[in-house]
Amino acid sequence: MRNRQRKVVIWIQILIVVLVAAGCSTTYYAAMEKLGKEKRHLLNDSVQDVKDSQTEAKEEFTDALTQIQALYNVDGGELETAYKRIKSDYDDCQSRAQQIETRIGRVKTVAAALFSEWQAEIHEIQDPQLQAASGRSRTDTLARYQKMETAMDQSARAMAPVLAKLNDMVLFLKHNLNARAVGALGKEALSIETDVDALIRDMNRAIAEADQFIAHL
């Protein structure tokens, strides 16, 4: 019996993915409501996903910076191994950045649907006091959301220049694996370190805003 129920859930999830891919958002939200997931639940989950990705990104960008800093203490014969580590870290950062961008897009889509539905349903409330209270709640929640969205967007934008510099370094090392080439990367490494520090501050700010939003949603 449990196996049958599990299969049903899996098929429903597959159907939902197909509907989303086809752009049938109304059908998607209806299907999720059948599973007990209202839009506020979906938004909560989507924000949590972004937060998780940003937490992972902080570690991955930090790892990349650590590998770059360690590069200056590597013997000539180990430069190939060091390059591969930096290249792997860059690939991880790039993949995570794409994931974050996708997940932020999902947050915005669900938020737009939630606040639109909320506004429409406010007008359905007959009691003036309840209608006003719901309106105030929506306004407050929207303000919190917009503050969080701004922080998310800022942290996402901050990844682009860091990734560009990491890519430059990776390509340069690919073509010049020798001690002299490594020594020439001093200014670039310092610039990346500054950018990573700023990026992590932006991500911490976005994560804090996400925590506050989730707590009041």
C-alpha positions, 0 to 999 in steps of 0.5 A: 500500500505504501509503495503504491502511494509513493508511486502516486506521489512520484507521478504527481511530481512528474506531472507537476514538472511537466506542467511547469515546463509547459508554462501552466502555472495555474494548473501547477498551483492547483495541483500543489494545493491538492497536495496541501501546498499553498502559495505561501508554503511554496514561497517559503520553500523557494526562499529556503532553497535560495538560502541553502544555495547561497550558504553552499556558494559561500563555502565554494567561493571561499574554497576557490580563494583558499586554493588560489592563496595556496598556489604560491606555496606549490612546487613547480611539479605540483602546479598541474594538480593545483590548477586542476583544484582551482578549475574544479572550484571554479566549475563548482562556483559557476554551477552554484551561481546558475542554480542561485539565479534559477532559484531566485527566479522561482522565488519571484514567480511564486511571490508574484502569484501569491501577492496577486492572489492575496490582493484579489482575495482581500476584495472578497472579504465582506467585513471592513475591519478584517479586510483592512487588517488583511490589507495591512498584513499584505503590505507589511509582508510585501515590504519584507519580501521586497527587501529580501528580494533586493538583497538576493539580487545584489548577492547574485549580481556580485557573483558575476565579477568574481566568476569572471576573474576566476575564469581569467585566472583559470585560463591563464594558468591553463596556458602558463603552468610555471612559477613565473606565471604564478608570480604574475597573478599577485594583483589578480589574486588580491583583487579576487580576495577583495571581491570574495570578501565583499560577495560573502558579506552580500550573501550573509546579508541576503541569508539574514533577510531570508531568515527574517522573511521566513520567520514572519511569513 
